[in-house]
């Protein structure tokens, strides 16, 4: 974010003078910079869509002890069951359920 704001200052400070001298051609600067930066971002920045936090951490150099993505679904469910005590069962993630409210007496 810091570099974004620095570059914004660097481009917008001379913008009034640049538009006065070269007019619409100042937009070419932004087009050229976008054309240069797009392949850099595409090939250098790691893709994190659809990855777990552990997998994202691994892409950025963190050591990951257990790779859950490589475990079959049956084994993963078994590990989930082992990680909870008998009193605590994992709550499946689902759509919000309708919650009925009980109306209480008014406070005077």
Buried (B, 14 or more C-beta within 10 A) or exposed (E): EEEEEEEEEEBEEEEEEBEEEEEEEBEEBEEEEEEEEEEEEEEEEEEEEEBEEBBBEBEEEEEBEEEEEEEEEEEEEEEEEEEEEEEEEEEEEEEEEEEEEEEEEEEE
